[in-house]
Amino acid sequence: MSGYLDAASGLPLSPAAREALLAALDDGWADPARLYGAARRAALLLEGAREAVADVLGARPDEVSFAPSGTLAAHLAVLGRLASRPGHVLHSTVEHSCVLAAIRSVAGPAGAAGTTGVSSTAVPVDRLGRVEVDGFAPRADTTLACLISASHEVGTVQPVAAVAEVLGNVPLLVDAAQSVGRVPVPTGWSLLTASARKWGGPPGVGVLAVRTGVRWRSPLPADEHEAGRVPGGVGLPQVLSAAVGLQAAVAESAAEDARLRPLVDRLRAGLAGVPDVEVVGDPNDRLPHLVTFSSPYLDGETLTRALDREGFAVSSGSSCSASALEPSHVLAAMGLLTHGNVRLSLSRDTTRADVDRFLDVLPRLVAEQQ
């Protein structure tokens, strides 16, 4: 789909991931927890997938678990740490909604400690969406910090390593869903989560990594746990496909970065020339494939539908809850318009011709709303 500009929500299966999935349906169907031959083969395949993902993350294989989604992985990361060590949580104002929801579910109101003993403080960002590093200076009771690796809405890359240095021994959870497979994994994380569908793997596979030595306890009822963290078994064919897809994405990332950045630069320049349109996010220190714009005169839903009729798939509203078209908490935290915003995120299939056609179509659609 050449007009697909919503890669940040999810990608079609990459050729490598598709091939691995089809092969694994025949070779990886057995329960890897059993002892017969097919199960032992499945267990070897699972460990191979775990090792491949761990290698990309810079982790040990036993630090990596697979979850049914990136959202569940994020919930488990937050709640598992706080179940083990309740206390104060620092988080940026631009975290994904699933991370914020997990914190709110156990934290007291207005930063106070609730019955769970958990309190939280939101660290602000500037107008480019970059967090204030000094805002992560921990209190004596700080037990967890959360910082997204790069904004899922505006593409700004966060100073993860610098924040980790300020935190010292306080564990840092990094939601790396948008960056894994596209840019190098940041250093300094203690817990990390990701989602396979963001790098061209299959839906239904999330990644939860917890460094050895970080106290973490499952917040879910005790039962059989895959790698001790996620209940139940795994969809082995999907996990194998995800691992192969991640390896392929990393292998292609430098070439894709070099191809996509000029296309995004072209979009940013073209959008800046449309009357009453503001391009947001850091123009330089950003993800290679993502750009967001807004206008006080636009209705995001109307423009999204108009672009769909022109053959373009884009995202509007809060990107983590766009089905409800809720105002973007990320743009609000940046002090920007929270309505009339559109996010464009390019895929491996996006070409310069697609970008030029988008820039040719958009001014007319914007003018029709004014």
PyMOL commands that set and color helices and strands:
alter all, ss='L'
color gray80, all
select helices_A, chain A and resi 15-27+37-57+61-63+70-84+97-106+109-111+133-136+160-167+196-198+236-272+300-309+322-324+329-333+352-369
alter helices_A, ss='H'
color red, helices_A
select strands_A, chain A and resi 64-67+88-92+119-123+142-146+172-175+191-195+206-210+225-226+230-231+278-280+290-294+315-316+341-345
alter strands_A, ss='S'
color yellow, strands_A
deselect
rebuild
show_as cartoon
